[in-house]
């Protein structure tokens, strides 16, 4: 399973070519600590945490810095949400992902998973699992650029993410905590953060926190790459 260091999340979620330069940067370790602190006692059911690291970091310190008076482009997503892009005088662009999921595009009800797009509800329970993703493609009618909604997991443990094509041909986006599993080590042994007791949480090894992408997410990215979609 591929490990994801928390310090690399921003590179995975944001197209580096368009990432703003010269602005403030997020204290990702502080964001990680706040996320882990919410883990609390063991639980068997995870609710999706919208933009757990990406949006939390960006909103906390204003990395996107959307300023008035600069050229703005709004991309319309399959989720019904938007990504707002503002290009600065230096030619670089800032991305605002805060409205990419105006409502939950996937909901769990009575042991079933439903894809909810506008007024349409589709039962996708038998179409996805921890290895198998569901990919929904959409073209923004204004820009002609593609965007993708990726879903995977089970009714008890699922996640989703969204990627928007950029004018450079790359993709920018983000997702929920269900796209990866967070681990901490205690005496070198890995533990799912969701299963830690408060006592175990205090016993975590310094620097022993890491994340692993879920298999369905990795498989979705591989499938998109095979189709020529330039997602890192």
ZATI-703443 format. One record per residue: x, z, y of N, C-alpha, C in turn; residue in three letters. Coordinates in steps of 0.02 Angstrom, whole numbers, padded with zeros to 5 digits, always signed. Atoms other than C-alpha are relative to their C-alpha. Layout:
<atoms>
XZYXZYXZYAla
...
</atoms>
This chain:
<atoms>
+00042+00000-00060+00000+00000+00000+00044+00000+00063Unk
-00039+00005-00061+00068-00047+00171-00012+00060+00045Unk
+00006-00055-00047+00103+00101+00285-00002-00026+00071Unk
+00004+00017-00070+00061+00092+00468+00023+00059+00041Unk
-00022-00054-00044+00163+00199+00586-00044+00000+00061Unk
+00048-00006-00055+00053+00265+00725+00026-00032+00063Unk
-00028+00029-00060+00173+00202+00857-00007-00076+00002Unk
+00007+00073+00003+00141+00022+00798-00072-00023+00008Unk
+00070+00021-00003-00048+00024+00816-00014-00045+00059Unk
+00014+00040-00058-00046-00046+00991+00023-00072-00010Unk
-00023+00068+00013+00058-00196+00934-00046-00037-00047Unk
+00046+00033+00047-00064-00230+00792-00065-00019+00034Unk
+00066+00009-00028-00218-00217+00902+00000-00043+00064Unk
-00001+00034-00064-00161-00300+01064+00052-00055-00001Unk
-00045+00057-00003-00083-00471+01087+00056+00015+00049Unk
-00056-00020-00042+00091-00430+01154+00011-00047+00059Unk
-00013+00048-00053+00100-00589+01256-00042+00015+00062Unk
+00045-00013-00056-00043-00528+01364-00003+00074+00018Unk
+00003-00072-00015-00008-00341+01365+00028+00013+00069Unk
-00024-00012-00069+00011-00276+01545+00068+00032+00001Unk
-00066-00029-00008+00186-00237+01600+00003+00040+00065Unk
-00011-00039-00061+00244-00108+01726-00051+00054+00010Unk
+00050-00052-00008+00092+00005+01701+00016+00061-00040Unk
-00010-00060+00039+00071+00173+01620-00005-00017-00075Unk
+00004+00009+00072+00092+00189+01431-00031+00062-00030Unk
+00036-00055+00032-00008+00296+01312+00048+00045-00038Unk
-00036-00047+00043+00063+00453+01232-00034-00001-00067Unk
+00035+00010+00063+00015+00395+01058+00004+00061-00046Unk
-00005-00059+00043+00079+00552+00972-00051+00052+00021Unk
+00051-00047-00024-00034+00657+01083-00069-00020-00023Unk
+00065+00024+00024-00181+00547+01039-00006+00012-00074Unk
+00001-00012+00072-00135+00558+00855-00014+00073-00016Unk
+00011-00072+00012-00127+00748+00864-00072+00019+00013Unk
+00070-00018-00015-00299+00755+00945-00046-00026-00055Unk
+00041+00027+00054-00371+00641+00811+00005+00042-00062Unk
-00009-00041+00060-00295+00743+00670-00030+00068+00007Unk
+00027-00067-00011-00352+00904+00749-00074+00004-00014Unk
+00072+00002+00014-00531+00847+00724-00015-00004-00074Unk
+00011+00007+00072-00504+00830+00538-00034+00061-00029Unk
+00032-00062+00020-00548+01013+00508-00002+00007-00075Unk
+00006-00012+00072-00605+01069+00335-00013-00065-00038Unk
+00010+00060+00041-00618+00948+00190-00072-00024+00004Unk
+00066+00029+00001-00764+00829+00193+00002-00064-00040Unk
+00002+00058+00044-00819+00688+00080-00026-00062+00033Unk
+00031+00057-00032-00903+00574+00205+00031-00010+00069Unk
-00029+00014-00065-00820+00491+00352-00047-00044+00040Unk
+00039+00041-00045-00918+00427+00499+00049-00043+00040Unk
-00046+00042-00037-00837+00278+00587+00014+00030+00069Unk
-00022-00025-00065-00738+00333+00740+00019-00060+00042Unk
-00011+00061-00038-00750+00194+00866+00066+00003+00039Unk
-00062+00006-00036-00580+00140+00928+00040+00064-00001Unk
-00029-00067+00007-00504+00300+00862+00066+00006+00037Unk
-00065-00005-00032-00329+00263+00921+00006-00048+00060Unk
-00008+00048-00054-00337+00105+01025-00038+00021+00062Unk
+00039-00015-00059-00481+00149+01141+00015+00069+00027Unk
-00015-00068-00023-00439+00334+01146+00063+00000+00042Unk
-00063+00002-00038-00262+00296+01203-00010-00038+00065Unk
+00006+00041-00060-00311+00159+01324-00044+00033+00052Unk
+00045-00032-00047-00456+00253+01402+00031+00062+00030Unk
-00028-00064-00023-00357+00414+01415+00048-00010+00058Unk
-00051+00007-00052-00219+00344+01524-00008-00063+00042Unk
+00014+00058-00042-00294+00186+01597+00049-00057-00010Unk
-00048+00053+00012-00176+00064+01513-00026-00068+00023Unk
+00027+00066-00016-00294-00081+01542-00003-00014+00075Unk
-00005+00006-00073-00302-00050+01730-00039-00060+00027Unk
+00041+00055-00026-00445-00170+01766-00011+00012+00075Unk
+00003-00010-00072-00432-00190+01955-00046-00050+00032Unk
+00047+00044-00036-00555-00263+02078+00038-00056+00034Unk
-00028+00055-00038-00522-00431+02155+00044-00048-00039Unk
-00042+00044+00040-00423-00510+02012-00044-00044-00045Unk
+00041+00045+00042-00483-00658+01906-00019+00034-00066Unk
+00026-00034+00059-00592-00596+01764-00035-00050-00046Unk
+00034+00040+00051-00650-00678+01602-00034+00047-00048Unk
+00037-00040+00047-00783-00606+01488-00013-00041-00063Unk
+00012+00032+00063-00783-00655+01304-00057+00034-00036Unk
+00059-00027+00034-00944-00634+01205+00012+00000-00076Unk
-00016-00010+00070-00924-00565+01028-00061-00006-00045Unk
+00054+00003+00049-01026-00584+00870-00038+00066-00003Unk
+00032-00066+00001-01064-00397+00884-00053+00008+00055Unk
+00043-00007-00058-01163-00429+01043+00036+00033+00058Unk
-00040-00031-00052-01025-00344+01141+00043-00050+00035Unk
-00044+00043-00040-00893-00412+01257+00071+00028+00002Unk
-00068-00019-00017-00707-00409+01290+00013-00029+00069Unk
-00014+00021-00068-00661-00417+01474+00075-00007+00011Unk
-00071+00013-00010-00495-00494+01521+00011-00014+00075Unk
-00016+00009-00070-00418-00484+01693+00074-00018+00007Unk
-00069+00023-00007-00263-00582+01739+00028+00021+00067Unk
-00032-00024-00061-00144-00506+01865+00041-00054+00033Unk
-00039+00050-00037-00037-00595+01995+00065-00019-00036Unk
-00061+00016+00036+00112-00589+01875-00013-00046-00060Unk
+00017+00045+00054+00018-00698+01750-00020+00035-00064Unk
+00019-00038+00060-00009-00560+01622-00073+00022+00007Unk
+00071-00017+00001-00184-00507+01570-00010+00069-00030Unk
+00019-00065+00026-00266-00339+01539-00066-00008-00037Unk
+00058+00006+00042-00395-00322+01401-00039+00066-00001Unk
+00045-00058+00004-00544-00203+01407-00044-00008-00061Unk
+00037+00004+00063-00613-00174+01231-00057+00051-00004Unk
+00045-00057+00004-00729-00031+01277-00072-00020-00018Unk
+00069+00020+00014-00888-00135+01253-00004-00048-00059Unk
+00003+00047+00056-00844-00230+01094-00050+00021-00053Unk
+00051-00024+00046-00962-00120+00992-00053+00038+00040Unk
+00052-00035-00038-01112-00082+01106-00046+00041-00044Unk
+00036-00039+00051-01204-00024+00949+00039-00009-00065Unk
-00036+00006+00063-01142+00005+00773-00022-00063-00037Unk
+00019+00061+00036-01136-00166+00686-00012+00012-00074Unk
+00011-00017+00070-01138-00079+00516-00027+00071-00004Unk
+00029-00067+00008-01247+00068+00465-00012+00013-00074Unk
+00011-00022+00068-01265+00166+00304-00067+00036-00003Unk
+00066-00029+00007-01443+00207+00252-00020+00003-00073Unk
+00025-00010+00068-01502+00280+00086+00043-00035-00052Unk
-00046+00028+00048-01347+00225-00006+00011-00075+00006Unk
-00010+00071-00011-01350+00048+00064+00037-00011+00067Unk
-00034+00020-00061-01241-00036+00195-00035-00060+00031Unk
+00036+00053-00035-01327-00143+00325+00043-00027+00058Unk
-00031+00033-00057-01247-00270+00443-00055-00012+00051Unk
+00051+00004-00052-01345-00260+00606+00028-00041+00058Unk
-00020+00044-00054-01322-00407+00726-00062-00020+00038Unk
+00061+00012-00039-01453-00412+00862-00060+00028-00037Unk
+00060-00021+00036-01623-00405+00778+00004-00013-00075Unk
-00007+00017+00071-01555-00462+00609+00036+00056-00038Unk
-00030-00051+00044-01516-00338+00470+00012-00032-00068Unk
-00019+00030+00064-01422-00396+00315+00029+00053-00046Unk
-00026-00049+00049-01394-00289+00160+00065-00029-00029Unk
-00064+00025+00024-01208-00311+00121+00031+00048-00051Unk
-00026-00050+00046-01193-00168-00004+00037-00031-00058Unk
-00031+00031+00058-01152-00282-00151+00053-00051+00017Unk
-00047+00052-00021-01041-00397-00048+00068+00028+00018Unk
-00064-00030-00019-00903-00274-00001+00014+00062-00042Unk
-00021-00063+00030-00805-00130-00075+00068+00018+00030Unk
-00064-00023-00028-00637-00044-00049+00054-00054-00003Unk
-00047+00055+00005-00548-00206-00096-00026-00064+00033Unk
+00031+00063-00021-00670-00339-00037-00030+00005+00070Unk
+00027-00001-00068-00705-00376+00147-00058-00049+00009Unk
+00051+00047-00023-00851-00463+00231+00023-00023+00069Unk
-00025+00028-00063-00797-00580+00372-00053-00043+00032Unk
+00050+00038-00037-00917-00646+00503+00034-00033+00060Unk
-00032+00039-00054-00855-00784+00620-00050-00019+00053Unk
+00044+00017-00056-00926-00823+00791+00042-00037+00052Unk
-00034+00036-00054-00881-00943+00932-00033+00018+00066Unk
+00025-00017-00066-00900-00885+01111-00025-00065+00034Unk
+00026+00063-00028-01015-01017+01190+00031-00019+00067Unk
-00028+00015-00066-00931-01002+01360+00072-00025-00005Unk
-00071+00018+00004-00747-01010+01311+00017-00047-00057Unk
-00014+00040+00059-00759-01099+01143+00050+00033-00046Unk
-00049-00036+00041-00640-00968+01071-00036+00040-00055Unk
+00030-00034+00057-00671-00886+00903+00009+00076+00004Unk
-00009-00072+00011-00698-00703+00864-00028+00017-00069Unk
+00016-00017+00069-00717-00614+00698-00019+00074-00004Unk
+00017-00068+00019-00804-00458+00635+00018+00008-00073Unk
-00022-00014+00068-00723-00385+00478-00028+00067-00021Unk
+00031-00061+00025-00814-00255+00373+00024+00012-00072Unk
-00019-00016+00068-00764-00164+00214-00014+00072-00017Unk
+00010-00069+00022-00785-00007+00110-00062+00009-00041Unk
+00059-00019+00038-00930+00083+00030-00049+00036+00046Unk
+00047-00037-00043-01088+00167+00097+00025+00069+00020Unk
-00027-00067-00015-00992+00332+00092+00063-00003+00042Unk
-00064+00004-00034-00831+00268+00169+00013-00073+00020Unk
-00005+00069-00021-00832+00108+00271+00031-00005+00070Unk
-00027+00011-00067-00757+00032+00427-00010-00072+00021Unk
+00006+00067-00025-00757-00122+00536+00046-00010+00060Unk
-00042+00016-00057-00652-00210+00666-00018-00069+00027Unk
+00016+00063-00033-00665-00355+00787+00063-00030+00030Unk
-00057+00034-00029-00538-00485+00839-00024-00059+00042Unk
+00017+00054-00046-00551-00604+00988+00060-00046+00009Unk
-00053+00049-00012-00450-00764+01001+00018-00001+00074Unk
-00023+00004-00069-00344-00774+01159+00018-00072+00017Unk
-00018+00068-00019-00304-00931+01259+00068-00022-00027Unk
-00066+00017+00027-00126-00922+01189-00002-00019-00073Unk
+00006+00015+00071-00192-00945+01012+00008+00061-00044Unk
-00004-00062+00037-00163-00765+00961-00067+00036-00001Unk
+00061-00038+00003-00292-00629+00934+00013+00071+00024Unk
-00004-00069-00023-00326-00460+01013-00064+00035-00023Unk
+00059-00036+00022-00444-00325+00954+00015+00070-00023Unk
-00007-00068+00025-00470-00158+00873-00058+00018-00046Unk
+00051-00019+00049-00577-00062+00751-00012+00074-00004Unk
+00019-00069+00010-00635+00102+00682+00049+00035-00046Unk
-00044-00038+00044-00549+00242+00588-00008-00020-00072Unk
+00011+00021+00068-00623+00170+00429+00044-00057-00022Unk
-00044+00055+00017-00496+00028+00436+00065+00024-00032Unk
-00062-00027+00027-00356+00144+00379-00013+00071-00024Unk
+00002-00070+00023-00325+00310+00293+00058+00037+00032Unk
-00052-00041-00031-00229+00446+00384+00025+00052-00050Unk
-00031-00048+00045-00107+00552+00286+00047+00047+00038Unk
-00051-00047-00022-00001+00706+00318+00037+00023-00063Unk
-00038-00025+00056+00137+00772+00207+00010+00075+00007Unk
-00015-00071+00004+00160+00953+00154+00053+00008-00054Unk
-00057-00004+00046+00328+00989+00073+00015-00068-00032Unk
-00015+00068+00023+00348+00801+00057-00055-00034-00039Unk
+00055+00029+00038+00185+00773-00038-00055-00024+00047Unk
+00052+00027-00045+00052+00661+00045-00069+00029-00014Unk
+00069-00024+00005-00124+00725+00079-00043-00040+00048Unk
+00049+00031-00044-00275+00633+00148-00020+00052+00052Unk
+00015-00047-00054-00305+00713+00317-00070+00028-00005Unk
+00070-00022+00004-00491+00723+00283-00009+00057-00050Unk
+00006-00051+00052-00458+00838+00135+00039+00063+00015Unk
-00040-00058-00016-00345+00962+00223-00044+00059+00022Unk
+00032-00061-00026-00404+01141+00246+00035+00019+00064Unk
-00035-00022-00061-00364+01226+00412+00068+00030-00014Unk
-00064-00030+00017-00225+01321+00325+00051-00054-00017Unk
-00045+00054+00017-00150+01162+00253+00020-00040+00062Unk
-00015+00037-00061-00161+01077+00422+00057+00032+00037Unk
-00054-00035-00035-00048+01210+00495+00067-00005-00038Unk
-00061+00004+00040+00077+01182+00353+00029-00070-00003Unk
-00023+00069+00002+00102+00996+00386+00074-00005+00018Unk
-00070+00012-00016+00281+00933+00387+00005-00032+00069Unk
-00011+00034-00065+00344+00889+00562+00018-00073-00011Unk
-00013+00072+00008+00341+00700+00578-00025-00030-00064Unk
+00025+00025+00065+00249+00682+00413-00068-00033+00003Unk
+00065+00032-00007+00093+00597+00482+00009-00076+00000Unk
-00002+00073+00001+00062+00413+00444-00068-00026-00021Unk
+00062+00034+00018-00077+00288+00412+00014-00058-00047Unk
-00004+00058+00042-00108+00156+00281-00064-00042+00008Unk
+00058+00043-00005-00220+00006+00307-00038+00000-00066Unk
+00041+00004+00060-00366-00001+00186+00011-00068-00033Unk
-00009+00064+00035-00351-00137+00050-00047-00054+00025Unk
+00047+00052-00022-00507-00226+00112+00022-00030+00067Unk
-00024+00025-00064-00431-00240+00286+00058-00048-00010Unk
-00057+00043+00014-00267-00310+00221-00021-00065-00032Unk
+00024+00061+00033-00360-00433+00111-00036-00046+00050Unk
+00034+00041-00050-00466-00490+00258+00050-00036+00044Unk
-00050+00031-00042-00314-00523+00366+00035-00056-00038Unk
-00032+00051+00041-00233-00619+00223-00046-00061-00007Unk
+00047+00055+00006-00390-00724+00199-00003-00041+00064Unk
+00003+00035-00064-00397-00765+00384+00064-00040+00012Unk
-00063+00036-00008-00214-00813+00386+00001-00063-00043Unk
+00003+00059+00044-00243-00930+00239-00044-00054+00029Unk
+00044+00048-00034-00378-01013+00344+00030-00025+00065Unk
-00033+00023-00061-00253-01040+00485-00013+00042+00061Unk
+00015-00044-00056-00313-00895+00593+00062+00042+00014Unk
-00063-00030-00019-00164-00825+00688-00007+00074+00017Unk
+00003-00072-00009-00192-00639+00663+00060+00031-00033Unk
-00061-00031+00027-00035-00533+00640-00018+00050-00054Unk
</atoms>
